[in-house]
Amino acid sequence: MNTYTVIIPAYCPGIGLKDLVRELKKRNMECIVVNDGSPEEYDDIFRSISGSAVVLTHEINRGKGAALKTGFRYILEHYGSCIVVTADADGQHLPDEILCTAEYAENFPDSLVLGTRIFHKNHVPFKSYYGNKITETVFRLFTGVHVHDTQTGLRAFHSSLTGKMLAIPGERYEYEMNQLLNCVKEKIPFKENEITAVYEDNNSGSHFHPFRDSFLIYKQILCFGLSSIASFFVDLCAFAFFTLFLKSSNGILAANILARFISAAFNYELNRRAVFNDRNKRKDSVMKYAALALAVLALNTGILYVLTQGLHMNHFAAKILTEMILFIFSWTMQQRYVFKTAQTGW
């Protein structure tokens, strides 16, 4: 049986943190609490648990992702084989369910186990209910993987995965979404363990900032969308230019092919540098991208031909509709295969 080690990132925690650590110790679970730059008035709380938990301190607030990584580093340096559990300090996770999630993870050492909350609209704060539903839908749309609770802070995995978890970029709340995306890319399976959705005082203890942190969570998808829009306008301008000289039905198809070559080169560099933060040499991804570009070109040309010649749609309207159809396909292939070895640059 592995040791169960719980990492609890804490910023301005309530008195409930003491109760949580005490209850976890009763269940023979090791605790690592990371004080993420809390003001001095919270020092008494951290001192009170120092006998029952390892307390690590950031001098300034660096964010939840940074606090988790501090805990991961400590585990790599001081622990052998164990089950690593991450839990929140705001009372959302019950001690028995933290233990249950750890025990569940022991059966799946190659997986990331998620403590999945069951959301009922009438019993969950508005921003938590709809925020999770939106994120669940977007994540499934762009990865093809269905995770019921993408924002849960209760997660567990075998310590053999700690190095990979430590290498994932992200310093604040975006880290947890990066973790999910990275697991999809690395083909690390998800397992879900049902837990209770607990919101003390309407979740007032949460330090999640809806606008700032939602932007961080969706940043890569937004950047990909902006990259696609920019490449689309390059493609559209080139397409419009070539159709000035190529006016026959075959000429429209030729204009589309030429425009795709120009926009594909532009899109590759933009996605490589700004979206997926690929620091590898171009040779590692350029051939994959070229193969994808040819596949998208074939699909693009085929769909465009059907719309313009079969359905007699205006060629500009057909072009716009074609790009919309292929947007999700292109994202999925680039995220999973083309830039698979790249870091997720959020």
C-alpha positions as CSV (number, residue, x, y, z in Angstrom):
1,M,0.0,0.0,0.0
2,N,1.3,3.4,-0.9
3,T,1.5,6.4,1.3
4,Y,-1.2,9.0,0.7
5,T,0.2,12.5,0.5
6,V,-2.1,15.5,0.2
7,I,-1.0,18.8,-1.2
8,I,-3.1,21.8,0.0
9,P,-2.4,25.2,-1.6
10,A,-3.7,27.8,0.8
11,Y,-4.1,31.6,0.4
12,C,-5.8,33.4,3.3
13,P,-7.3,30.2,4.6
14,G,-10.1,30.0,7.2
15,I,-10.0,28.2,10.5
16,G,-11.4,25.1,8.6
17,L,-7.9,24.4,7.3
18,K,-6.9,23.3,10.8
19,D,-9.8,20.9,11.0
20,L,-9.1,19.5,7.5
21,V,-5.4,18.8,8.4
22,R,-6.4,17.2,11.7
23,E,-9.0,14.9,10.0
24,L,-6.6,13.9,7.3
25,K,-4.0,12.9,9.9
26,K,-6.6,10.8,11.6
27,R,-6.9,8.9,8.3
28,N,-3.1,8.4,8.2
29,M,-2.6,10.8,5.3
30,E,0.5,13.0,5.0
31,C,-0.2,16.7,4.5
32,I,1.8,19.3,2.7
33,V,0.3,22.8,3.0
34,V,1.7,25.6,0.8
35,N,1.2,29.1,2.2
36,D,0.9,31.0,-1.0
37,G,1.9,34.4,0.2
38,S,-0.9,34.9,2.7
39,P,-0.7,38.2,4.8
40,E,0.9,38.0,8.3
41,E,-2.4,37.9,10.1
42,Y,-2.8,34.3,8.8
43,D,0.6,33.1,10.3
44,D,-1.1,31.8,13.4
45,I,-3.2,29.4,11.3
46,F,-0.1,28.0,9.6
47,R,1.8,27.8,12.8
48,S,-1.0,25.8,14.4
49,I,-0.8,23.1,11.8
50,S,3.0,22.9,11.5
51,G,3.1,20.0,13.9
52,S,0.7,17.9,11.8
53,A,1.7,19.0,8.3
54,V,4.7,20.1,6.3
55,V,4.2,23.9,5.8
56,L,6.0,25.4,2.7
57,T,5.8,29.2,2.2
58,H,5.8,31.5,-0.7
59,E,6.9,35.0,0.3
60,I,4.5,36.5,-2.2
61,N,1.3,35.2,-3.7
62,R,2.3,33.3,-6.9
63,G,-0.9,31.4,-7.7
64,K,-2.5,28.0,-7.2
65,G,-0.5,26.4,-10.0
66,A,2.8,27.6,-8.5
67,A,1.7,26.4,-5.0
68,L,0.9,22.9,-6.4
69,K,4.3,22.8,-8.1
70,T,6.1,23.7,-4.9
71,G,4.4,20.7,-3.3
72,F,5.3,18.4,-6.3
73,R,9.0,19.4,-6.0
74,Y,8.9,18.6,-2.3
75,I,7.5,15.2,-3.0
76,L,10.1,14.5,-5.6
77,E,12.8,15.4,-3.2
78,H,11.5,13.8,0.0
79,Y,9.1,11.0,-0.8
80,G,9.4,7.6,-2.6
81,S,6.4,5.8,-4.1
82,C,3.2,7.4,-3.0
83,I,-0.2,8.6,-4.1
84,V,-0.2,12.3,-4.6
85,V,-3.5,14.1,-3.9
86,T,-4.3,17.8,-4.4
87,A,-7.1,19.3,-2.4
88,D,-8.5,22.8,-1.8
89,A,-8.2,24.6,1.6
90,D,-11.7,26.2,1.4
91,G,-13.7,23.3,2.8
92,Q,-15.0,22.0,-0.6
93,H,-13.5,18.6,-0.1
94,L,-14.6,16.2,2.7
95,P,-11.8,14.2,4.4
96,D,-13.5,10.9,3.7
97,E,-13.8,11.7,0.0
98,I,-10.2,12.8,-0.2
99,L,-9.2,9.4,1.3
100,C,-11.6,7.7,-1.1
101,T,-10.1,9.5,-4.1
102,A,-6.6,8.5,-3.0
103,E,-7.6,4.8,-2.6
104,Y,-9.3,4.9,-6.0
105,A,-6.1,6.3,-7.6
106,E,-4.1,3.5,-6.1
107,N,-5.9,1.1,-8.5
108,F,-5.0,3.2,-11.5
109,P,-1.3,4.2,-11.3
110,D,-1.1,5.3,-14.9
111,S,-4.2,7.7,-14.6
112,L,-5.2,11.0,-13.3
113,V,-8.2,10.6,-10.9
114,L,-10.6,13.4,-10.7
115,G,-12.9,14.0,-7.7
116,T,-16.0,14.7,-9.7
117,R,-18.7,16.8,-8.1
118,I,-22.3,16.2,-9.1
119,F,-23.9,19.6,-9.9
120,H,-27.5,20.3,-9.1
121,K,-28.6,23.7,-10.3
122,N,-30.6,24.6,-7.2
123,H,-27.8,23.8,-4.8
124,V,-24.8,25.2,-6.5
125,P,-23.7,28.9,-6.8
126,F,-24.6,30.5,-10.1
127,K,-21.0,31.1,-11.2
128,S,-19.8,27.6,-10.2
129,Y,-22.7,25.8,-11.9
130,Y,-22.6,27.7,-15.3
131,G,-18.8,28.1,-15.2
132,N,-18.3,24.4,-15.0
133,K,-21.0,23.6,-17.6
134,I,-19.4,25.9,-20.1
135,T,-15.9,24.6,-19.5
136,E,-17.1,21.0,-19.7
137,T,-18.7,21.7,-23.0
138,V,-15.7,23.6,-24.5
139,F,-13.3,20.9,-23.2
140,R,-15.3,18.1,-24.8
141,L,-15.7,20.1,-28.1
142,F,-12.0,20.7,-28.5
143,T,-10.5,17.5,-27.2
144,G,-13.2,14.9,-27.8
145,V,-12.9,13.8,-24.1
146,H,-15.8,14.0,-21.8
147,V,-14.9,15.2,-18.2
148,H,-17.8,16.0,-16.0
149,D,-15.9,18.3,-13.7
150,T,-13.0,20.1,-15.4
151,Q,-12.6,22.6,-12.5
152,T,-12.3,20.2,-9.6
153,G,-9.3,20.8,-7.3
154,L,-9.5,17.2,-5.9
155,R,-7.2,15.2,-8.0
156,A,-4.9,12.2,-7.4
157,F,-2.2,10.3,-9.2
158,H,0.7,8.0,-8.6
159,S,4.0,9.8,-7.7
160,S,5.6,8.3,-10.9
161,L,3.6,11.0,-12.8
162,T,4.8,13.8,-10.6
163,G,7.6,14.9,-13.0
164,K,5.2,15.2,-15.8
165,M,2.8,17.2,-13.7
166,L,5.6,19.5,-12.6
167,A,6.6,20.2,-16.2
168,I,3.1,21.5,-17.2
169,P,3.1,25.3,-17.5
170,G,0.8,27.6,-15.6
171,E,1.1,29.5,-12.4
172,R,-2.5,30.2,-11.4
173,Y,-5.9,28.6,-12.0
174,E,-5.0,27.9,-15.6
175,Y,-2.6,25.2,-14.4
176,E,-5.5,22.8,-13.7
177,M,-6.9,23.1,-17.2
178,N,-3.4,22.8,-18.6
179,Q,-3.1,19.6,-16.6
180,L,-6.2,18.1,-18.3
181,L,-5.1,19.2,-21.8
182,N,-1.6,17.8,-21.2
183,C,-3.1,14.4,-20.1
184,V,-5.1,14.3,-23.3
185,K,-2.0,15.0,-25.3
186,E,0.1,12.4,-23.4
187,K,-2.7,9.9,-23.5
188,I,-2.8,9.7,-19.7
189,P,-6.3,8.4,-18.9
190,F,-8.9,10.1,-16.7
191,K,-10.8,8.3,-14.0
192,E,-13.6,10.0,-12.2
193,N,-14.5,9.4,-8.5
194,E,-17.9,10.9,-7.5
195,I,-17.7,13.3,-4.6
196,T,-20.1,15.8,-2.9
197,A,-20.3,19.4,-4.1
198,V,-19.7,21.4,-1.0
199,Y,-20.0,25.2,-1.1
200,E,-19.6,26.9,2.3
201,D,-21.2,30.3,2.6
202,N,-22.0,30.3,-1.2
203,N,-18.4,29.6,-2.0
204,S,-17.2,32.9,-0.6
205,G,-13.8,31.4,0.4
206,S,-12.9,30.9,-3.2
207,H,-10.2,33.2,-4.6
208,F,-11.2,32.4,-8.2
209,H,-11.6,35.6,-10.2
210,P,-14.2,35.0,-12.9
211,F,-12.9,37.3,-15.7
212,R,-9.1,37.0,-15.1
213,D,-9.0,33.3,-14.3
214,S,-11.5,32.3,-17.0
215,F,-9.3,34.1,-19.5
216,L,-6.3,32.1,-18.3
217,I,-8.2,28.9,-18.5
218,Y,-9.5,29.5,-22.0
219,K,-6.4,31.3,-23.2
220,Q,-5.0,28.6,-25.5
221,I,-8.4,28.0,-27.1
222,L,-8.9,31.7,-27.6
223,C,-5.4,32.1,-29.0
224,F,-6.1,29.3,-31.5
225,G,-9.3,30.9,-32.5
226,L,-7.6,34.3,-33.0
227,S,-4.8,32.5,-35.0
228,S,-7.4,30.8,-37.1
229,I,-9.2,34.1,-37.7
230,A,-6.0,35.9,-38.7
231,S,-5.1,33.0,-41.0
232,F,-8.6,33.0,-42.4
233,F,-8.3,36.7,-43.4
234,V,-4.9,36.0,-45.0
235,D,-6.5,33.2,-46.9
236,L,-9.6,35.2,-47.8
237,C,-7.5,38.2,-49.1
238,A,-5.3,35.8,-51.1
239,F,-8.4,34.0,-52.4
240,A,-10.0,37.3,-53.4
241,F,-6.8,38.4,-55.2
242,F,-6.5,35.2,-57.2
243,T,-10.2,35.1,-58.2
244,L,-9.6,38.5,-60.0
245,F,-7.6,36.6,-62.5
246,L,-9.1,33.1,-62.3
247,K,-12.8,33.4,-63.0
248,S,-13.9,30.0,-64.2
249,S,-15.2,27.3,-61.9
250,N,-11.8,25.5,-62.1
251,G,-10.1,28.9,-61.5
252,I,-12.0,29.3,-58.2
253,L,-10.7,25.9,-57.1
254,A,-7.1,26.9,-58.2
255,A,-7.5,30.2,-56.3
256,N,-8.5,28.3,-53.2
257,I,-5.5,26.0,-53.4
258,L,-3.0,28.9,-53.8
259,A,-4.6,30.8,-51.0
260,R,-4.4,27.8,-48.7
261,F,-0.7,27.5,-49.3
262,I,-0.1,31.1,-48.3
263,S,-2.3,31.0,-45.2
264,A,-1.0,27.6,-44.1
265,A,2.6,28.8,-43.8
266,F,1.3,31.8,-41.9
267,N,-0.8,29.7,-39.6
268,Y,1.9,27.2,-38.9
269,E,4.3,29.8,-37.6
270,L,1.6,31.6,-35.6
271,N,0.4,28.4,-33.9
272,R,3.9,27.0,-33.3
273,R,5.1,30.2,-31.6
274,A,2.0,31.8,-30.0
275,V,-0.5,29.1,-29.4
276,F,1.2,25.8,-28.6
277,N,4.6,27.3,-27.5
278,D,6.5,24.6,-29.5
279,R,10.1,25.0,-28.5
280,N,11.2,22.0,-30.5
281,K,12.9,22.2,-33.9
282,R,10.6,22.8,-36.9
283,K,11.5,19.4,-38.3
284,D,9.6,17.8,-35.4
285,S,6.3,19.3,-36.4
286,V,6.5,20.8,-39.9
287,M,5.9,17.5,-41.7
288,K,3.0,16.6,-39.5
289,Y,1.6,20.1,-40.1
290,A,2.1,19.7,-43.9
291,A,0.3,16.4,-43.9
292,L,-2.6,18.0,-41.9
293,A,-2.6,21.0,-44.2
294,L,-2.9,18.7,-47.3
295,A,-5.7,16.8,-45.6
296,V,-7.5,20.0,-44.7
297,L,-6.9,21.3,-48.2
298,A,-8.5,18.2,-49.7
299,L,-11.5,18.5,-47.4
300,N,-11.6,22.3,-47.9
301,T,-11.6,22.0,-51.6
302,G,-14.1,19.1,-51.7
303,I,-16.5,21.0,-49.4
304,L,-16.1,24.2,-51.4
305,Y,-16.7,22.4,-54.6
306,V,-19.9,20.8,-53.3
307,L,-21.2,24.1,-52.0
308,T,-20.4,26.2,-55.0
309,Q,-21.0,23.8,-57.9
310,G,-23.5,21.4,-56.3
311,L,-25.5,23.9,-54.2
312,H,-24.6,27.0,-56.3
313,M,-23.7,29.0,-53.2
314,N,-22.0,32.3,-53.5
315,H,-18.2,31.5,-53.5
316,F,-17.4,33.9,-50.6
317,A,-20.2,32.6,-48.4
318,A,-19.2,29.0,-49.3
319,K,-15.6,29.8,-48.3
320,I,-16.7,31.1,-44.9
321,L,-18.9,28.1,-44.2
322,T,-16.1,25.7,-45.2
323,E,-13.7,27.3,-42.8
324,M,-16.2,27.1,-39.9
325,I,-16.7,23.4,-40.6
326,L,-12.9,22.7,-40.5
327,F,-12.1,24.8,-37.5
328,I,-12.7,22.2,-34.8
329,F,-11.1,19.4,-36.9
330,S,-7.9,21.5,-37.4
331,W,-7.7,22.4,-33.7
332,T,-8.0,18.8,-32.6
333,M,-5.4,17.5,-35.0
334,Q,-2.9,20.2,-34.1
335,Q,-3.4,19.9,-30.3
336,R,-3.2,16.1,-30.3
337,Y,-0.7,15.2,-33.0
338,V,1.1,18.1,-34.7
339,F,2.4,19.9,-31.6
340,K,2.0,16.9,-29.3
341,T,5.5,17.2,-27.8
342,A,5.2,20.9,-27.3
343,Q,4.4,22.5,-24.0
344,T,0.9,23.9,-23.6
345,G,1.5,27.7,-23.7
346,W,-1.2,29.3,-21.8
